[in-house]
Amino acid sequence: MATAVSSTKRAATSGHDDGRTRARRALEALNFFMADMQAGIGPFLGVFLQQRGWQAGPIGTVMTAGGVAGMLFTAPAGAFIDHTKKKKLVVVVTGIATVLASFLILWSQAWAVVTVSQVATAIAGAAIGPAVAGMTLGVVRQKGFNAQNGRNQAFNHAGNMIGAGLSGWLGWQFGMPAIFYLSAAFGVLAILSVLAIPEKAIDHQAARGLEQGEDSDDDGEPGKAEGFKVLIRNKPMLILALALACFHLGNGGMLPLYTLAVVGAGKGNPAVFTATTVVVAQAVMIVVSLIAMKVAAGRGYWLVLLISFAALPARGLLAGSFIEHWGVWPVQALDGIGAGLQSVAVPGLVACLLKGTGRVNVGQGAVMTVQGVGASLSPAIGGWIAQELGYRATFFILGGFAIASLALWIGFAATLRPACAGTDGGGQGDEDGAGADRGSKEGAR
């Protein structure tokens, strides 16, 4: 009898493990295909609209409208994901929105239609990130989140690279509209991937950072409002947020405007050149992210972020000096350096600065919001400058915004260096990133 019971338990456990294994593989497929869902048609949109008579100013404005919508929706989306058990449905809805948005632009290039499409795509991109992070945490729990999230990101970068490469080839062979069909296809495949995740494999309490046996009172905590108070009281956090805002004010519009400049001058095939910009940056970003982890462990986050801020003025100088098809290699390599370093250093440093406060994730959201302000305004500001002064002057000006970041980072080095020295908080931040107030509470204890 005991043997029969034991066998039954082993069978049940095996079935549960199989469900979680299928869920992990489905999450990796979802991250691969959702790369296009998060960015929509991305930099290809500017070239597509330029070919249909749009000027740089209006193109930058509609991109900014999407960026602002995504920024404003990120925090409410995260709060909703925390409370809902319909996380898979959220991804399905965002996938459908992405597919419809792609066809909407093909149907009409009227200003109102394009703006609505960009806003819908941005909202979908803002919602899918927290949803996938929550499902990952719910499937692998806190202990396995760091490793699974790393695999998710690897598949996401691969999806970006392969999607961009396919977009370039399809656009070259069949014209720019083919890229919209590819984006829609990725959206459909992402929907199929999320539907392959067994619902029973997701622990929705663990998905919000509350595993069984956890001593937590998340429902009664003030959350976002208290988070902004922590940010305001923490001087290094304020300096970090302001430096990042200045950086992204220059960086956000650089890629679409450089694409418009080169293609508009007839120095590159629109689809192939745009695809190359994405592939180069993503490839460099993967390598730089791995290097950044080692540098941060040995020298601290201050140096890592200093190098990332310095990459933008150099990028602006190169972009303004060489508006050529081959310029994509150095210009986008520098983009990969800046973004790759920050993808490791910013979450790690925020976790380090807020260690013991119980508000690490709120701090991450606050910094992301400030970053988003700069990134959202950048395409519009750059687009109108380009229309009035030309592309060369625009790249010099955009690159110059990061000089303010460097001035802040160097000027307050005495304050920042001690705060940026430790990487224990950074490691914890990476471990707990998607949502885990659990890690923050442990730090507080």
LORO-81730 format. One record per residue (C-alpha): residue number from 1; x, y, z. Coordinates in steps of 0.05 Angstrom, whole numbers, plus 5000, padded with zeros to 4 digits. Layout:
BEGIN
- pos_c1_c2_c3
- NUM_X_Y_Z;
...
end
This chain:
BEGIN
- pos_c1_c2_c3
- 1_5000_5000_5000;
- 2_5056_5047_5019;
- 3_5091_5030_4954;
- 4_5028_5047_4914;
- 5_5021_5113_4949;
- 6_5094_5129_4937;
- 7_5087_5112_4863;
- 8_5026_5156_4858;
- 9_5064_5215_4890;
- 10_5123_5204_4843;
- 11_5076_5203_4783;
- 12_5042_5267_4805;
- 13_5109_5300_4817;
- 14_5134_5277_4749;
- 15_5072_5305_4716;
- 16_5081_5371_4751;
- 17_5154_5374_4730;
- 18_5134_5358_4658;
- 19_5085_5415_4660;
- 20_5137_5464_4685;
- 21_5187_5440_4633;
- 22_5137_5452_4578;
- 23_5122_5520_4608;
- 24_5196_5539_4608;
- 25_5204_5519_4536;
- 26_5141_5557_4517;
- 27_5166_5619_4555;
- 28_5230_5617_4514;
- 29_5191_5612_4449;
- 30_5146_5669_4472;
- 31_5206_5713_4487;
- 32_5234_5698_4418;
- 33_5171_5717_4381;
- 34_5150_5775_4426;
- 35_5212_5815_4406;
- 36_5172_5844_4348;
- 37_5110_5852_4392;
- 38_5148_5898_4439;
- 39_5178_5942_4385;
- 40_5126_5935_4331;
- 41_5159_5950_4264;
- 42_5206_5997_4302;
- 43_5255_6035_4259;
- 44_5223_6009_4195;
- 45_5163_6053_4207;
- 46_5203_6118_4196;
- 47_5229_6094_4128;
- 48_5160_6068_4108;
- 49_5127_6135_4123;
- 50_5184_6174_4091;
- 51_5172_6137_4026;
- 52_5100_6159_4030;
- 53_5116_6233_4036;
- 54_5122_6244_4111;
- 55_5172_6294_4137;
- 56_5221_6281_4195;
- 57_5182_6324_4244;
- 58_5115_6288_4240;
- 59_5150_6220_4239;
- 60_5185_6237_4304;
- 61_5120_6262_4334;
- 62_5080_6198_4323;
- 63_5138_6158_4350;
- 64_5139_6202_4412;
- 65_5064_6193_4420;
- 66_5074_6117_4423;
- 67_5132_6125_4471;
- 68_5092_6168_4518;
- 69_5033_6121_4517;
- 70_5077_6061_4533;
- 71_5111_6099_4590;
- 72_5046_6120_4622;
- 73_5016_6050_4616;
- 74_5075_6011_4645;
- 75_5060_6023_4719;
- 76_4985_6009_4714;
- 77_5000_5947_4673;
- 78_5048_5921_4726;
- 79_4997_5932_4780;
- 80_4944_5895_4740;
- 81_4990_5836_4726;
- 82_5003_5830_4801;
- 83_4929_5820_4816;
- 84_4902_5782_4756;
- 85_4904_5707_4744;
- 86_4892_5718_4670;
- 87_4964_5732_4652;
- 88_4962_5688_4590;
- 89_4901_5726_4565;
- 90_4939_5792_4573;
- 91_4992_5766_4525;
- 92_4939_5741_4476;
- 93_4904_5809_4475;
- 94_4970_5846_4465;
- 95_4988_5799_4408;
- 96_4921_5812_4374;
- 97_4932_5887_4384;
- 98_5000_5883_4351;
- 99_4973_5844_4291;
- 100_4916_5894_4281;
- 101_4963_5953_4288;
- 102_5008_5927_4233;
- 103_4950_5920_4184;
- 104_4922_5987_4206;
- 105_4983_6025_4180;
- 106_4982_5986_4115;
- 107_4909_6005_4107;
- 108_4921_6080_4117;
- 109_4979_6126_4128;
- 110_4935_6183_4153;
- 111_4965_6218_4214;
- 112_4909_6198_4261;
- 113_4911_6125_4239;
- 114_4987_6119_4246;
- 115_4984_6152_4315;
- 116_4930_6105_4339;
- 117_4970_6046_4313;
- 118_5033_6069_4349;
- 119_4996_6081_4414;
- 120_4964_6012_4411;
- 121_5031_5979_4396;
- 122_5065_6017_4453;
- 123_5011_5997_4503;
- 124_5016_5925_4481;
- 125_5092_5928_4489;
- 126_5085_5958_4559;
- 127_5037_5904_4582;
- 128_5072_5843_4554;
- 129_5137_5855_4593;
- 130_5107_5852_4663;
- 131_5061_5795_4641;
- 132_5118_5751_4617;
- 133_5161_5768_4677;
- 134_5103_5750_4723;
- 135_5090_5684_4688;
- 136_5164_5667_4691;
- 137_5166_5679_4766;
- 138_5102_5639_4774;
- 139_5131_5579_4736;
- 140_5202_5575_4763;
- 141_5192_5611_4830;
- 142_5241_5659_4861;
- 143_5298_5608_4865;
- 144_5297_5594_4790;
- 145_5279_5663_4765;
- 146_5350_5689_4752;
- 147_5370_5631_4708;
- 148_5304_5628_4670;
- 149_5302_5703_4660;
- 150_5372_5700_4631;
- 151_5350_5648_4580;
- 152_5288_5689_4565;
- 153_5331_5750_4549;
- 154_5377_5709_4505;
- 155_5318_5685_4464;
- 156_5290_5756_4462;
- 157_5356_5784_4433;
- 158_5358_5726_4383;
- 159_5286_5743_4363;
- 160_5305_5815_4352;
- 161_5365_5797_4309;
- 162_5330_5744_4267;
- 163_5267_5786_4260;
- 164_5308_5846_4237;
- 165_5347_5803_4188;
- 166_5284_5772_4159;
- 167_5252_5842_4155;
- 168_5311_5867_4115;
- 169_5309_5809_4067;
- 170_5234_5811_4058;
- 171_5234_5887_4048;
- 172_5290_5880_3997;
- 173_5255_5824_3959;
- 174_5182_5844_3965;
- 175_5180_5916_3989;
- 176_5168_5950_4056;
- 177_5096_5923_4066;
- 178_5124_5853_4073;
- 179_5155_5875_4139;
- 180_5087_5889_4168;
- 181_5063_5819_4150;
- 182_5125_5790_4185;
- 183_5109_5830_4248;
- 184_5038_5804_4246;
- 185_5064_5732_4238;
- 186_5109_5740_4298;
- 187_5049_5764_4337;
- 188_5009_5702_4319;
- 189_5067_5656_4337;
- 190_5075_5692_4404;
- 191_5001_5679_4418;
- 192_5009_5605_4402;
- 193_5070_5602_4447;
- 194_5035_5631_4508;
- 195_4976_5585_4497;
- 196_5025_5526_4502;
- 197_5041_5544_4574;
- 198_5000_5498_4620;
- 199_4957_5541_4665;
- 200_4970_5495_4724;
- 201_5045_5508_4718;
- 202_5035_5582_4739;
- 203_5032_5596_4813;
- 204_4999_5665_4814;
- 205_5020_5679_4886;
- 206_5092_5665_4869;
- 207_5083_5706_4805;
- 208_5075_5769_4848;
- 209_5132_5749_4894;
- 210_5090_5715_4948;
- 211_5109_5642_4952;
- 212_5076_5595_5001;
- 213_5103_5605_5071;
- 214_5127_5675_5054;
- 215_5117_5725_5109;
- 216_5089_5781_5067;
- 217_5037_5834_5071;
- 218_5042_5861_4999;
- 219_4967_5876_4995;
- 220_4972_5925_5052;
- 221_5034_5963_5030;
- 222_5030_6032_4999;
- 223_5071_6014_4937;
- 224_5081_6066_4884;
- 225_5071_6130_4925;
- 226_5121_6107_4977;
- 227_5168_6088_4922;
- 228_5173_6159_4896;
- 229_5187_6184_4966;
- 230_5245_6135_4971;
- 231_5272_6161_4905;
- 232_5267_6234_4926;
- 233_5302_6222_4993;
- 234_5359_6183_4961;
- 235_5409_6233_4930;
- 236_5447_6181_4888;
- 237_5380_6158_4860;
- 238_5362_6229_4839;
- 239_5429_6238_4805;
- 240_5422_6171_4770;
- 241_5352_6187_4745;
- 242_5371_6256_4719;
- 243_5434_6229_4685;
- 244_5393_6174_4651;
- 245_5340_6224_4629;
- 246_5392_6268_4595;
- 247_5424_6207_4562;
- 248_5359_6180_4534;
- 249_5337_6249_4511;
- 250_5395_6245_4462;
- 251_5396_6170_4450;
- 252_5323_6155_4437;
- 253_5318_6190_4369;
- 254_5387_6173_4343;
- 255_5371_6107_4309;
- 256_5308_6126_4270;
- 257_5338_6192_4249;
- 258_5404_6161_4226;
- 259_5363_6112_4185;
- 260_5323_6168_4154;
- 261_5386_6208_4139;
- 262_5423_6151_4103;
- 263_5362_6124_4066;
- 264_5338_6194_4048;
- 265_5407_6209_4017;
- 266_5399_6146_3974;
- 267_5459_6112_4006;
- 268_5427_6048_4028;
- 269_5370_6000_4012;
- 270_5315_6021_4061;
- 271_5297_5951_4087;
- 272_5368_5922_4088;
- 273_5399_5983_4121;
- 274_5345_5988_4174;
- 275_5352_5914_4190;
- 276_5428_5921_4196;
- 277_5421_5977_4248;
- 278_5382_5930_4293;
- 279_5425_5868_4282;
- 280_5490_5904_4297;
- 281_5465_5937_4361;
- 282_5434_5872_4387;
- 283_5496_5831_4373;
- 284_5541_5880_4409;
- 285_5492_5886_4466;
- 286_5495_5812_4482;
- 287_5571_5813_4488;
- 288_5574_5879_4526;
- 289_5523_5856_4577;
- 290_5567_5797_4596;
- 291_5628_5843_4601;
- 292_5589_5893_4643;
- 293_5574_5840_4696;
- 294_5648_5826_4705;
- 295_5668_5900_4706;
- 296_5614_5917_4757;
- 297_5637_5860_4802;
- 298_5709_5883_4800;
- 299_5704_5959_4794;
- 300_5633_5977_4814;
- 301_5575_6008_4776;
- 302_5603_6079_4772;
- 303_5654_6062_4719;
- 304_5605_6020_4679;
- 305_5555_6077_4675;
- 306_5610_6128_4661;
- 307_5630_6089_4599;
- 308_5558_6081_4577;
- 309_5546_6157_4582;
- 310_5610_6170_4543;
- 311_5587_6126_4485;
- 312_5532_6174_4464;
- 313_5574_6236_4448;
- 314_5620_6192_4408;
- 315_5560_6162_4372;
- 316_5532_6230_4356;
- 317_5599_6254_4330;
- 318_5606_6194_4284;
- 319_5533_6197_4260;
- 320_5539_6271_4243;
- 321_5606_6263_4209;
- 322_5591_6201_4167;
- 323_5522_6195_4138;
- 324_5541_6134_4097;
- 325_5514_6063_4091;
- 326_5577_6036_4126;
- 327_5567_6084_4184;
- 328_5516_6036_4213;
- 329_5573_5993_4240;
- 330_5608_6043_4286;
- 331_5544_6082_4302;
- 332_5504_6022_4323;
- 333_5562_5988_4357;
- 334_5565_6048_4403;
- 335_5490_6041_4414;
- 336_5501_5969_4435;
- 337_5556_5990_4483;
- 338_5514_6044_4517;
- 339_5450_6002_4521;
- 340_5486_5937_4539;
- 341_5524_5969_4597;
- 342_5461_6003_4624;
- 343_5418_5940_4619;
- 344_5463_5909_4672;
- 345_5485_5969_4713;
- 346_5419_6007_4722;
- 347_5377_5951_4753;
- 348_5436_5928_4795;
- 349_5452_5997_4821;
- 350_5380_6013_4838;
- 351_5375_5948_4878;
- 352_5440_5966_4913;
- 353_5417_6038_4930;
- 354_5350_6015_4956;
- 355_5374_5953_4993;
- 356_5338_5948_5060;
- 357_5281_5994_5041;
- 358_5232_5941_5016;
- 359_5220_5986_4955;
- 360_5270_5960_4904;
- 361_5218_5946_4849;
- 362_5183_6013_4860;
- 363_5251_6046_4852;
- 364_5263_6008_4787;
- 365_5196_6033_4761;
- 366_5210_6105_4781;
- 367_5277_6105_4746;
- 368_5247_6073_4684;
- 369_5193_6127_4682;
- 370_5245_6182_4684;
- 371_5285_6146_4629;
- 372_5221_6140_4589;
- 373_5208_6215_4591;
- 374_5275_6228_4557;
- 375_5268_6171_4508;
- 376_5197_6191_4489;
- 377_5214_6264_4476;
- 378_5277_6248_4436;
- 379_5247_6229_4369;
- 380_5202_6290_4366;
- 381_5257_6338_4387;
- 382_5307_6306_4339;
- 383_5257_6304_4282;
- 384_5240_6378_4285;
- 385_5314_6397_4293;
- 386_5329_6355_4231;
- 387_5274_6389_4192;
- 388_5301_6458_4210;
- 389_5377_6448_4214;
- 390_5391_6383_4178;
- 391_5412_6315_4201;
- 392_5486_6329_4215;
- 393_5470_6384_4265;
- 394_5416_6341_4296;
- 395_5465_6284_4312;
- 396_5515_6332_4343;
- 397_5461_6363_4386;
- 398_5431_6296_4408;
- 399_5499_6269_4425;
- 400_5513_6331_4464;
- 401_5456_6317_4513;
- 402_5499_6262_4544;
- 403_5551_6313_4562;
- 404_5502_6334_4617;
- 405_5500_6261_4639;
- 406_5576_6258_4642;
- 407_5579_6324_4680;
- 408_5530_6299_4732;
- 409_5565_6232_4738;
- 410_5635_6261_4745;
- 411_5614_6322_4785;
- 412_5580_6280_4839;
- 413_5631_6225_4837;
- 414_5646_6233_4911;
- 415_5573_6218_4927;
- 416_5563_6165_4874;
- 417_5627_6123_4879;
- 418_5613_6096_4949;
- 419_5541_6081_4931;
- 420_5562_6047_4866;
- 421_5618_6006_4895;
- 422_5580_5945_4920;
- 423_5551_5893_4873;
- 424_5515_5851_4924;
- 425_5454_5893_4916;
- 426_5461_5889_4841;
- 427_5463_5814_4844;
- 428_5401_5813_4887;
- 429_5367_5861_4840;
- 430_5380_5815_4781;
- 431_5356_5756_4821;
- 432_5292_5789_4843;
- 433_5280_5835_4785;
- 434_5211_5814_4760;
- 435_5172_5828_4815;
- 436_5195_5807_4875;
- 437_5181_5847_4935;
- 438_5204_5784_4970;
- 439_5278_5800_4956;
- 440_5268_5871_4979;
- 441_5237_5848_5044;
- 442_5294_5800_5057;
- 443_5342_5859_5048;
- 444_5301_5900_5096;
- 445_5306_5846_5149;
end
